[in-house]
Amino acid sequence: MMLAARLVLPLLALLLLAAHFYRADWLLPAAASAALTLLLAVPRPWAARTLQVALVLGAIEWLRTLAAFAAMRMAVGQPVLRLVVILGAVAAWVFQHRALRSRFRLA
């Protein structure tokens, strides 16, 4: 049960990333992000490393988006704090918890 609860965050991150790409009309990255959720069911190190790379790249995309949106909002005099908090919270590290490292057989 605890393991399933810990897989929720990477699952949500991948689905949010897929929605982000879909909204930008980037259909191939959207489909790839959604398809990567299937790797959460593969308890192998290569699956975990693949997901980590995808999520790090996703975090970079979120940070790029954050910078672009913040610059646009600042240019028109709108507040940016809420935007920074919401998009900044999406960029997170995963697979560092002992139960997940054990499931994916990471050293």
Secondary structure, DSSP 8 states (H G I E B T S, - for coil): -HHHHHHHHHHHHHHHHHHHHHHTT-HHHHHHHHHHGGGGG--SHHHHHHHHHHHHHHHHHHHHHHHHHHHHHHHTT---HHHHHHHHHH----S-SHHHHHHTT--
